[in-house]
Amino acid sequence: MAVPAWVGALIGGFVLFLSTSSILKRENLTRKQTLRLMGEQMLFGIIVALFSGFTVATLGSIAGINMPSYFIVGFFVSFAAFCFFLLVSAITAWIGKPAITLFMVVMLLGMGVLMTPKEMLPDFFVNFIRPWVPIRFASEGLREIFYFGSGFYTGASFNTILGIGIAGLVIFLLSIFKPVKVQKANPEN
């Protein structure tokens, strides 16, 4: 159930990056205008996160999954999706299009690692890949909610997701100070 949050954050972050990067290249925005654009991007991220979170909860309810609370599941997945969105936005704001490839590799490695029981994975994946897959924390949080009766706050997984979100927000906001490449006009001979 955490996979749609990750995929929604990836798609939302990449679409937003591709659409706003052309604005940032075309126009010379002031820092205030850039901050406003970032605020609008975060508002879009909240909408995408709420959509993906409550879509997951609704589909789980339709499928007959015994959920402790529709709203707790929906809000937790939305929270995780928004924090992942902030992470994706922060990295793409700094390194650009190569971030798309980076996150797709993380997603592909993460899917196999999370779908396979830890005991069946090679030691390399358990020790070096699994700890770095962000979606793992959302999966563990949902496990806490479903099987151990936790509320919205799931302990360590919630704290880690919150840390990912705060770090993503700070790094995203610091990208205001990233130097802008000035395109030089080529004189025609």
Secondary structure by P-SEA (a helix, b strand, c coil): caaaaaaaaaaaaaaaaaaaaaaaaaccccaaaaaaaaaaaaaaaaaaaaaaaaaaaaaaaaaccccccaaaaaaaaaaaaaaaaaaaaaaaacccaaaaaaaaaaaaaaaaaaacccccccccccccccccccaaaaaaaaaaaccccccccccaaaaaaaaaaaaaaaaaaaccccbbbbbbbbbcc
